[in-house]
Amino acid sequence: PFAKPVEDNPDLTERFQLIVDGMEIVNGFSELNDPIDQRQRMEEQERKYRSGNQEASRLDEDFLEALEYGMPPAAGWGIGIDRLVALVTKSHNIKEVIAFPTLKPKS
């Protein structure tokens, strides 16, 4: 919900991914800095979360307030070190290289 839409085509976002051997290594995008649009997206994500989608983003009022004050345009990218290690070691599953796997609560 944080990627900025392409100005002349809102169905697309300003983002890229570097895929190597079928695995996402890098993810980058321009940050959405429109507070109204971002609030609508975050509220939709919050509804999804409350409906049981634990992967959905939560509503972040502090972030939205920062946008309202006029957060400047921003962009960035992130590299998945765990994914890079999996690629270099030719691991079949990313779980083989994660030092501290995320634990999910018991259902």
N, CA, C and O atoms as a GROMACS GRO file, in nm:
protein
  428
    1PRO      N    1   0.080  -0.122   0.000
    1PRO     CA    2   0.000   0.000   0.000
    1PRO      C    3   0.084   0.128   0.000
    1PRO      O    4   0.028   0.237   0.004
    2PHE      N    5   0.218   0.116  -0.004
    2PHE     CA    6   0.302   0.234   0.008
    2PHE      C    7   0.360   0.284  -0.123
    2PHE      O    8   0.420   0.391  -0.126
    3ALA      N    9   0.343   0.210  -0.232
    3ALA     CA   10   0.401   0.250  -0.361
    3ALA      C   11   0.315   0.356  -0.429
    3ALA      O   12   0.192   0.348  -0.430
    4LYS      N   13   0.382   0.455  -0.484
    4LYS     CA   14   0.316   0.566  -0.552
    4LYS      C   15   0.264   0.522  -0.689
    4LYS      O   16   0.335   0.452  -0.762
    5PRO      N   17   0.142   0.561  -0.725
    5PRO     CA   18   0.091   0.525  -0.858
    5PRO      C   19   0.161   0.607  -0.967
    5PRO      O   20   0.206   0.719  -0.943
    6VAL      N   21   0.169   0.550  -1.086
    6VAL     CA   22   0.223   0.622  -1.202
    6VAL      C   23   0.126   0.736  -1.233
    6VAL      O   24   0.005   0.716  -1.237
    7GLU      N   25   0.181   0.855  -1.254
    7GLU     CA   26   0.098   0.975  -1.268
    7GLU      C   27  -0.009   0.964  -1.376
    7GLU      O   28  -0.125   1.000  -1.352
    8ASP      N   29   0.026   0.915  -1.494
    8ASP     CA   30  -0.072   0.910  -1.603
    8ASP      C   31  -0.141   0.774  -1.616
    8ASP      O   32  -0.220   0.753  -1.709
    9ASN      N   33  -0.111   0.681  -1.523
    9ASN     CA   34  -0.178   0.550  -1.524
    9ASN      C   35  -0.186   0.497  -1.381
    9ASN      O   36  -0.098   0.421  -1.339
   10PRO      N   37  -0.289   0.534  -1.306
   10PRO     CA   38  -0.299   0.494  -1.166
   10PRO      C   39  -0.315   0.344  -1.143
   10PRO      O   40  -0.311   0.298  -1.028
   11ASP      N   41  -0.334   0.266  -1.250
   11ASP     CA   42  -0.340   0.121  -1.235
   11ASP      C   43  -0.202   0.061  -1.217
   11ASP      O   44  -0.189  -0.056  -1.180
   12LEU      N   45  -0.096   0.140  -1.242
   12LEU     CA   46   0.042   0.096  -1.226
   12LEU      C   47   0.107   0.172  -1.112
   12LEU      O   48   0.063   0.282  -1.076
   13THR      N   49   0.212   0.114  -1.054
   13THR     CA   50   0.287   0.183  -0.949
   13THR      C   51   0.432   0.201  -0.990
   13THR      O   52   0.483   0.128  -1.075
   14GLU      N   53   0.497   0.300  -0.929
   14GLU     CA   54   0.637   0.329  -0.953
   14GLU      C   55   0.720   0.235  -0.867
   14GLU      O   56   0.760   0.270  -0.756
   15ARG      N   57   0.746   0.115  -0.918
   15ARG     CA   58   0.823   0.018  -0.842
   15ARG      C   59   0.897  -0.076  -0.935
   15ARG      O   60   0.866  -0.085  -1.053
   16PHE      N   61   0.996  -0.144  -0.880
   16PHE     CA   62   1.069  -0.245  -0.955
   16PHE      C   63   1.110  -0.358  -0.861
   16PHE      O   64   1.115  -0.341  -0.739
   17GLN      N   65   1.140  -0.470  -0.920
   17GLN     CA   66   1.193  -0.584  -0.846
   17GLN      C   67   1.306  -0.644  -0.929
   17GLN      O   68   1.297  -0.651  -1.052
   18LEU      N   69   1.411  -0.688  -0.862
   18LEU     CA   70   1.517  -0.763  -0.927
   18LEU      C   71   1.492  -0.910  -0.894
   18LEU      O   72   1.498  -0.951  -0.778
   19ILE      N   73   1.465  -0.987  -0.997
   19ILE     CA   74   1.439  -1.130  -0.980
   19ILE      C   75   1.558  -1.206  -1.038
   19ILE      O   76   1.596  -1.184  -1.152
   20VAL      N   77   1.616  -1.295  -0.960
   20VAL     CA   78   1.727  -1.378  -1.005
   20VAL      C   79   1.689  -1.523  -0.980
   20VAL      O   80   1.658  -1.562  -0.867
   21ASP      N   81   1.693  -1.603  -1.083
   21ASP     CA   82   1.662  -1.745  -1.073
   21ASP      C   83   1.526  -1.768  -1.006
   21ASP      O   84   1.509  -1.860  -0.926
   22GLY      N   85   1.430  -1.682  -1.042
   22GLY     CA   86   1.294  -1.697  -0.991
   22GLY      C   87   1.272  -1.645  -0.850
   22GLY      O   88   1.164  -1.662  -0.794
   23MET      N   89   1.374  -1.580  -0.789
   23MET     CA   90   1.362  -1.532  -0.652
   23MET      C   91   1.380  -1.380  -0.648
   23MET      O   92   1.473  -1.327  -0.707
   24GLU      N   93   1.289  -1.312  -0.578
   24GLU     CA   94   1.302  -1.167  -0.562
   24GLU      C   95   1.421  -1.138  -0.471
   24GLU      O   96   1.426  -1.184  -0.357
   25ILE      N   97   1.516  -1.060  -0.522
   25ILE     CA   98   1.634  -1.022  -0.445
   25ILE      C   99   1.623  -0.878  -0.396
   25ILE      O  100   1.657  -0.847  -0.282
   26VAL      N  101   1.575  -0.789  -0.483
   26VAL     CA  102   1.563  -0.646  -0.451
   26VAL      C  103   1.421  -0.600  -0.482
   26VAL      O  104   1.361  -0.641  -0.581
   27ASN      N  105   1.368  -0.515  -0.395
   27ASN     CA  106   1.237  -0.455  -0.415
   27ASN      C  107   1.252  -0.304  -0.392
   27ASN      O  108   1.305  -0.262  -0.289
   28GLY      N  109   1.207  -0.224  -0.487
   28GLY     CA  110   1.219  -0.080  -0.472
   28GLY      C  111   1.096  -0.009  -0.524
   28GLY      O  112   1.028  -0.058  -0.613
   29PHE      N  113   1.068   0.109  -0.467
   29PHE     CA  114   0.952   0.185  -0.513
   29PHE      C  115   0.960   0.329  -0.467
   29PHE      O  116   1.032   0.363  -0.373
   30SER      N  117   0.882   0.414  -0.536
   30SER     CA  118   0.862   0.553  -0.492
   30SER      C  119   0.753   0.551  -0.386
   30SER      O  120   0.650   0.486  -0.403
   31GLU      N  121   0.777   0.623  -0.277
   31GLU     CA  122   0.680   0.627  -0.167
   31GLU      C  123   0.559   0.713  -0.202
   31GLU      O  124   0.573   0.823  -0.256
   32LEU      N  125   0.442   0.662  -0.172
   32LEU     CA  126   0.320   0.740  -0.187
   32LEU      C  127   0.320   0.846  -0.077
   32LEU      O  128   0.326   0.812   0.041
   33ASN      N  129   0.314   0.975  -0.114
   33ASN     CA  130   0.314   1.080  -0.012
   33ASN      C  131   0.187   1.165  -0.016
   33ASN      O  132   0.187   1.278   0.034
   34ASP      N  133   0.081   1.112  -0.073
   34ASP     CA  134  -0.050   1.177  -0.072
   34ASP      C  135  -0.126   1.125   0.050
   34ASP      O  136  -0.164   1.008   0.053
   35PRO      N  137  -0.148   1.210   0.152
   35PRO     CA  138  -0.209   1.161   0.275
   35PRO      C  139  -0.351   1.106   0.258
   35PRO      O  140  -0.390   1.014   0.330
   36ILE      N  141  -0.428   1.161   0.166
   36ILE     CA  142  -0.566   1.114   0.147
   36ILE      C  143  -0.566   0.976   0.084
   36ILE      O  144  -0.635   0.885   0.131
   37ASP      N  145  -0.489   0.960  -0.022
   37ASP     CA  146  -0.478   0.830  -0.090
   37ASP      C  147  -0.421   0.725   0.006
   37ASP      O  148  -0.470   0.612   0.011
   38GLN      N  149  -0.316   0.763   0.081
   38GLN     CA  150  -0.253   0.668   0.173
   38GLN      C  151  -0.350   0.625   0.283
   38GLN      O  152  -0.353   0.508   0.320
   39ARG      N  153  -0.428   0.719   0.336
   39ARG     CA  154  -0.526   0.684   0.439
   39ARG      C  155  -0.627   0.583   0.386
   39ARG      O  156  -0.659   0.485   0.454
   40GLN      N  157  -0.677   0.606   0.264
   40GLN     CA  158  -0.773   0.512   0.206
   40GLN      C  159  -0.711   0.372   0.193
   40GLN      O  160  -0.776   0.272   0.223
   41ARG      N  161  -0.587   0.367   0.147
   41ARG     CA  162  -0.520   0.238   0.132
   41ARG      C  163  -0.498   0.170   0.267
   41ARG      O  164  -0.521   0.050   0.281
   42MET      N  165  -0.455   0.248   0.366
   42MET     CA  166  -0.430   0.190   0.498
   42MET      C  167  -0.559   0.144   0.564
   42MET      O  168  -0.561   0.042   0.633
   43GLU      N  169  -0.666   0.219   0.545
   43GLU     CA  170  -0.795   0.176   0.602
   43GLU      C  171  -0.841   0.046   0.538
   43GLU      O  172  -0.896  -0.040   0.607
   44GLU      N  173  -0.819   0.031   0.408
   44GLU     CA  174  -0.853  -0.095   0.340
   44GLU      C  175  -0.767  -0.210   0.394
   44GLU      O  176  -0.818  -0.320   0.416
   45GLN      N  177  -0.638  -0.184   0.415
   45GLN     CA  178  -0.549  -0.286   0.471
   45GLN      C  179  -0.593  -0.324   0.613
   45GLN      O  180  -0.591  -0.441   0.650
   46GLU      N  181  -0.634  -0.225   0.691
   46GLU     CA  182  -0.680  -0.251   0.828
   46GLU      C  183  -0.806  -0.338   0.826
   46GLU      O  184  -0.820  -0.429   0.908
   47ARG      N  185  -0.897  -0.311   0.732
   47ARG     CA  186  -1.018  -0.395   0.720
   47ARG      C  187  -0.979  -0.539   0.688
   47ARG      O  188  -1.035  -0.634   0.743
   48LYS      N  189  -0.883  -0.556   0.598
   48LYS     CA  190  -0.837  -0.690   0.562
   48LYS      C  191  -0.775  -0.759   0.684
   48LYS      O  192  -0.797  -0.878   0.706
   49TYR      N  193  -0.696  -0.684   0.761
   49TYR     CA  194  -0.634  -0.740   0.881
   49TYR      C  195  -0.740  -0.787   0.981
   49TYR      O  196  -0.732  -0.896   1.036
   50ARG      N  197  -0.839  -0.702   1.003
   50ARG     CA  198  -0.946  -0.736   1.098
   50ARG      C  199  -1.034  -0.850   1.049
   50ARG      O  200  -1.102  -0.915   1.128
   51SER      N  201  -1.030  -0.875   0.918
   51SER     CA  202  -1.106  -0.987   0.861
   51SER      C  203  -1.026  -1.117   0.864
   51SER      O  204  -1.072  -1.221   0.817
   52GLY      N  205  -0.905  -1.111   0.920
   52GLY     CA  206  -0.827  -1.232   0.936
   52GLY      C  207  -0.700  -1.241   0.853
   52GLY      O  208  -0.625  -1.338   0.867
   53ASN      N  209  -0.673  -1.143   0.768
   53ASN     CA  210  -0.551  -1.145   0.687
   53ASN      C  211  -0.436  -1.087   0.770
   53ASN      O  212  -0.418  -0.965   0.775
   54GLN      N  213  -0.359  -1.173   0.834
   54GLN     CA  214  -0.251  -1.130   0.922
   54GLN      C  215  -0.133  -1.068   0.846
   54GLN      O  216  -0.044  -1.010   0.908
   55GLU      N  217  -0.133  -1.080   0.713
   55GLU     CA  218  -0.025  -1.023   0.631
   55GLU      C  219  -0.055  -0.878   0.592
   55GLU      O  220   0.034  -0.808   0.543
   56ALA      N  221  -0.177  -0.832   0.614
   56ALA     CA  222  -0.215  -0.695   0.577
   56ALA      C  223  -0.147  -0.595   0.669
   56ALA      O  224  -0.119  -0.625   0.786
   57SER      N  225  -0.121  -0.476   0.616
   57SER     CA  226  -0.059  -0.369   0.695
   57SER      C  227  -0.161  -0.313   0.793
   57SER      O  228  -0.282  -0.316   0.769
   58ARG      N  229  -0.110  -0.261   0.904
   58ARG     CA  230  -0.196  -0.198   1.004
   58ARG      C  231  -0.203  -0.048   0.980
   58ARG      O  232  -0.112   0.011   0.922
   59LEU      N  233  -0.311   0.013   1.025
   59LEU     CA  234  -0.330   0.158   1.016
   59LEU      C  235  -0.227   0.226   1.107
   59LEU      O  236  -0.214   0.190   1.224
   60ASP      N  237  -0.155   0.323   1.053
   60ASP     CA  238  -0.048   0.391   1.127
   60ASP      C  239  -0.078   0.541   1.128
   60ASP      O  240  -0.042   0.614   1.035
   61GLU      N  241  -0.143   0.587   1.234
   61GLU     CA  242  -0.184   0.727   1.244
   61GLU      C  243  -0.065   0.822   1.248
   61GLU      O  244  -0.072   0.932   1.192
   62ASP      N  245   0.045   0.782   1.312
   62ASP     CA  246   0.163   0.869   1.317
   62ASP      C  247   0.220   0.892   1.178
   62ASP      O  248   0.257   1.004   1.143
   63PHE      N  249   0.226   0.786   1.098
   63PHE     CA  250   0.275   0.798   0.961
   63PHE      C  251   0.183   0.888   0.879
   63PHE      O  252   0.230   0.973   0.804
   64LEU      N  253   0.053   0.867   0.894
   64LEU     CA  254  -0.044   0.950   0.820
   64LEU      C  255  -0.033   1.097   0.861
   64LEU      O  256  -0.047   1.186   0.778
   65GLU      N  257  -0.010   1.122   0.989
   65GLU     CA  258   0.006   1.260   1.036
   65GLU      C  259   0.131   1.323   0.973
   65GLU      O  260   0.129   1.440   0.935
   66ALA      N  261   0.239   1.246   0.963
   66ALA     CA  262   0.361   1.297   0.899
   66ALA      C  263   0.334   1.333   0.753
   66ALA      O  264   0.384   1.434   0.704
   67LEU      N  265   0.256   1.251   0.686
   67LEU     CA  266   0.220   1.281   0.547
   67LEU      C  267   0.140   1.411   0.539
   67LEU      O  268   0.160   1.492   0.448
   68GLU      N  269   0.049   1.430   0.634
   68GLU     CA  270  -0.034   1.550   0.635
   68GLU      C  271   0.049   1.676   0.656
   68GLU      O  272   0.014   1.784   0.606
   69TYR      N  273   0.159   1.664   0.730
   69TYR     CA  274   0.248   1.779   0.751
   69TYR      C  275   0.331   1.808   0.627
   69TYR      O  276   0.392   1.915   0.618
   70GLY      N  277   0.334   1.716   0.532
   70GLY     CA  278   0.406   1.742   0.407
   70GLY      C  279   0.534   1.664   0.390
   70GLY      O  280   0.638   1.722   0.360
   71MET      N  281   0.528   1.535   0.408
   71MET     CA  282   0.646   1.452   0.384
   71MET      C  283   0.691   1.469   0.239
   71MET      O  284   0.609   1.455   0.148
   72PRO      N  285   0.819   1.499   0.215
   72PRO     CA  286   0.865   1.518   0.077
   72PRO      C  287   0.869   1.386   0.000
   72PRO      O  288   0.865   1.279   0.060
   73PRO      N  289   0.876   1.396  -0.132
   73PRO     CA  290   0.886   1.273  -0.212
   73PRO      C  291   1.006   1.190  -0.168
   73PRO      O  292   1.113   1.244  -0.136
   74ALA      N  293   0.988   1.060  -0.166
   74ALA     CA  294   1.094   0.969  -0.123
   74ALA      C  295   1.084   0.840  -0.203
   74ALA      O  296   0.978   0.803  -0.253
   75ALA      N  297   1.196   0.773  -0.212
   75ALA     CA  298   1.201   0.642  -0.279
   75ALA      C  299   1.311   0.562  -0.214
   75ALA      O  300   1.397   0.617  -0.144
   76GLY      N  301   1.308   0.435  -0.237
   76GLY     CA  302   1.413   0.351  -0.180
   76GLY      C  303   1.402   0.210  -0.230
   76GLY      O  304   1.310   0.174  -0.304
   77TRP      N  305   1.497   0.131  -0.190
   77TRP     CA  306   1.497  -0.010  -0.227
   77TRP      C  307   1.555  -0.090  -0.112
   77TRP      O  308   1.630  -0.038  -0.029
   78GLY      N  309   1.519  -0.214  -0.108
   78GLY     CA  310   1.569  -0.304  -0.005
   78GLY      C  311   1.616  -0.433  -0.067
   78GLY      O  312   1.556  -0.485  -0.162
   79ILE      N  313   1.723  -0.485  -0.012
   79ILE     CA  314   1.776  -0.612  -0.061
   79ILE      C  315   1.753  -0.718   0.046
   79ILE      O  316   1.778  -0.694   0.164
   80GLY      N  317   1.706  -0.832   0.004
   80GLY     CA  318   1.685  -0.943   0.097
   80GLY      C  319   1.814  -1.021   0.114
   80GLY      O  320   1.847  -1.107   0.032
   81ILE      N  321   1.887  -0.991   0.223
   81ILE     CA  322   2.014  -1.060   0.246
   81ILE      C  323   1.992  -1.211   0.256
   81ILE      O  324   2.071  -1.289   0.204
   82ASP      N  325   1.883  -1.251   0.322
   82ASP     CA  326   1.853  -1.393   0.332
   82ASP      C  327   1.834  -1.455   0.194
   82ASP      O  328   1.878  -1.567   0.169
   83ARG      N  329   1.768  -1.382   0.106
   83ARG     CA  330   1.745  -1.432  -0.030
   83ARG      C  331   1.876  -1.437  -0.109
   83ARG      O  332   1.899  -1.530  -0.187
   84LEU      N  333   1.961  -1.336  -0.088
   84LEU     CA  334   2.090  -1.335  -0.155
   84LEU      C  335   2.176  -1.453  -0.109
   84LEU      O  336   2.241  -1.518  -0.191
   85VAL      N  337   2.175  -1.481   0.021
   85VAL     CA  338   2.249  -1.595   0.074
   85VAL      C  339   2.193  -1.725   0.018
   85VAL      O  340   2.269  -1.815  -0.018
   86ALA      N  341   2.061  -1.737   0.010
   86ALA     CA  342   1.999  -1.857  -0.047
   86ALA      C  343   2.042  -1.876  -0.192
   86ALA      O  344   2.067  -1.989  -0.235
   87LEU      N  345   2.051  -1.767  -0.267
   87LEU     CA  346   2.092  -1.774  -0.407
   87LEU      C  347   2.238  -1.819  -0.418
   87LEU      O  348   2.270  -1.909  -0.496
   88VAL      N  349   2.326  -1.757  -0.340
   88VAL     CA  350   2.470  -1.787  -0.345
   88VAL      C  351   2.498  -1.930  -0.300
   88VAL      O  352   2.585  -1.997  -0.356
   89THR      N  353   2.425  -1.978  -0.198
   89THR     CA  354   2.448  -2.113  -0.147
   89THR      C  355   2.367  -2.219  -0.220
   89THR      O  356   2.373  -2.338  -0.187
   90LYS      N  357   2.290  -2.174  -0.320
   90LYS     CA  358   2.206  -2.265  -0.399
   90LYS      C  359   2.110  -2.346  -0.310
   90LYS      O  360   2.084  -2.464  -0.335
   91SER      N  361   2.058  -2.280  -0.207
   91SER     CA  362   1.962  -2.345  -0.117
   91SER      C  363   1.830  -2.367  -0.191
   91SER      O  364   1.791  -2.286  -0.275
   92HIS      N  365   1.764  -2.476  -0.159
   92HIS     CA  366   1.637  -2.507  -0.223
   92HIS      C  367   1.520  -2.435  -0.157
   92HIS      O  368   1.415  -2.416  -0.217
   93ASN      N  369   1.540  -2.394  -0.033
   93ASN     CA  370   1.434  -2.328   0.042
   93ASN      C  371   1.496  -2.218   0.126
   93ASN      O  372   1.599  -2.239   0.191
   94ILE      N  373   1.436  -2.101   0.126
   94ILE     CA  374   1.491  -1.988   0.201
   94ILE      C  375   1.500  -2.017   0.351
   94ILE      O  376   1.582  -1.958   0.420
   95LYS      N  377   1.416  -2.108   0.400
   95LYS     CA  378   1.420  -2.144   0.542
   95LYS      C  379   1.553  -2.206   0.582
   95LYS      O  380   1.588  -2.208   0.700
   96GLU      N  381   1.628  -2.258   0.484
   96GLU     CA  382   1.758  -2.319   0.513
   96GLU      C  383   1.862  -2.215   0.555
   96GLU      O  384   1.962  -2.250   0.617
   97VAL      N  385   1.841  -2.088   0.522
   97VAL     CA  386   1.941  -1.985   0.550
   97VAL      C  387   1.894  -1.879   0.650
   97VAL      O  388   1.973  -1.792   0.687
   98ILE      N  389   1.770  -1.885   0.694
   98ILE     CA  390   1.720  -1.786   0.790
   98ILE      C  391   1.765  -1.824   0.930
   98ILE      O  392   1.734  -1.932   0.980
   99ALA      N  393   1.841  -1.732   0.992
   99ALA     CA  394   1.895  -1.761   1.126
   99ALA      C  395   1.785  -1.761   1.233
   99ALA      O  396   1.787  -1.844   1.324
  100PHE      N  397   1.690  -1.669   1.222
  100PHE     CA  398   1.585  -1.657   1.321
  100PHE      C  399   1.450  -1.651   1.250
  100PHE      O  400   1.400  -1.541   1.223
  101PRO      N  401   1.391  -1.765   1.219
  101PRO     CA  402   1.264  -1.764   1.145
  101PRO      C  403   1.152  -1.702   1.228
  101PRO      O  404   1.151  -1.709   1.351
  102THR      N  405   1.058  -1.642   1.158
  102THR     CA  406   0.942  -1.583   1.222
  102THR      C  407   0.854  -1.693   1.280
  102THR      O  408   0.823  -1.791   1.211
  103LEU      N  409   0.815  -1.676   1.402
  103LEU     CA  410   0.727  -1.773   1.466
  103LEU      C  411   0.585  -1.721   1.459
  103LEU      O  412   0.558  -1.606   1.494
  104LYS      N  413   0.494  -1.805   1.416
  104LYS     CA  414   0.354  -1.767   1.409
  104LYS      C  415   0.282  -1.822   1.532
  104LYS      O  416   0.316  -1.931   1.579
  105PRO      N  417   0.184  -1.749   1.584
  105PRO     CA  418   0.110  -1.800   1.700
  105PRO      C  419   0.033  -1.926   1.664
  105PRO      O  420  -0.013  -1.944   1.552
  106LYS      N  421   0.021  -2.015   1.764
  106LYS     CA  422  -0.056  -2.138   1.742
  106LYS      C  423  -0.202  -2.103   1.725
  106LYS      O  424  -0.255  -2.017   1.796
  107SER      N  425  -0.268  -2.170   1.632
  107SER     CA  426  -0.410  -2.143   1.608
  107SER      C  427  -0.496  -2.217   1.708
  107SER      O  428  -0.619  -2.207   1.703
   0.00000   0.00000   0.00000
